[in-house]
Amino acid sequence: MARHMLPCALASANKTLMNRVDTSLIALRRILRATELFGRELAQSVNLTAAQFRVLQIVADREHCTATVISQQMRITQATVTSVVDKLVRKELVVRERSQTDRRQTNILITEKGRQTIAEAPDPLQQKFVRKFSALPDWEQAGLIAALERVAAMLDAEEIDAAPVLDTGEIRDPH
């Protein structure tokens, strides 16, 4: 009789595992889909990528900002920052200006059009996340970080250059 129960228990365990795998994949897909939809909404409303919008926010939060500061805060290369800032300059959302104190340094300043763009943009997905994540107790934040890092490792994504921006596209926008 024990022989007949073993295949049933194995089938049940396998079914439970597959349900958990499916549930995990659905949760991942929902996260990816939410970032994709937000990216589309941002592009339609203010014609910016999530990365461009984040750079604009960083510049707006400071009296003056350099590419180095943006690069360090977003954890992306200065070349990528330069590319994003170039696009923001072309859209007249920021300007580059030589520093008055150090002529070797170039400051990036937000324009009035840039401030207006921030005001008109939908609530960024990462800000929604930050609000809700910040409200969690420390132990839950730590557990969530550990789980997300484990998922990244499971997807062999530990070495992928990623800024703290919820977006499914490349940081470098081809437009």
URCOR-V133693 format. One record per backbone hydrogen bond with DSSP energy under -0.5 kcal/mol. NH is the residue of the N-H (numbers start at 1). CO is the residue of the C=O. Records with the same first field share a line. If there is no record, write none. Layout:
# URCOR-V133693
NH=CO  CO
This chain:
# URCOR-V133693
5=1
6=2
7=3
8=4
9=5
10=6
11=7
12=8
13=9
14=10
15=11
16=12
17=13
18=14
19=15
20=16
21=17
22=18
23=19
24=20
25=21
26=22
27=23
28=24
29=25
30=26
31=27
32=28
33=29
34=30
35=31
36=32
37=33
38=34
39=35
40=36
41=37
42=38
43=39
44=40
45=41
46=42
47=42  43
48=42
53=49
54=50
55=51
56=52
57=53
58=54
59=55
60=56
61=57
62=59
65=108
70=66
71=67
72=68
73=69
74=70
75=71
76=71
81=77
82=78
83=79
84=80
85=81
86=82
87=83
88=84
89=85
90=86
91=87
92=89
93=88
94=88
95=109
97=107
99=102  105
105=102
107=97  105
108=65
109=95  107
111=93
115=111
116=112
117=113
118=114
119=115
120=116
121=117
127=124
128=124
129=125
130=126
131=127
132=128
133=129
134=130
135=131
136=133
140=137
141=137
142=138
143=139
144=140
145=141
146=142
147=143
148=144
149=145
150=146
151=147
152=148
153=149
154=150
155=151
156=153
157=152
160=157
162=160
165=163
167=165
173=171
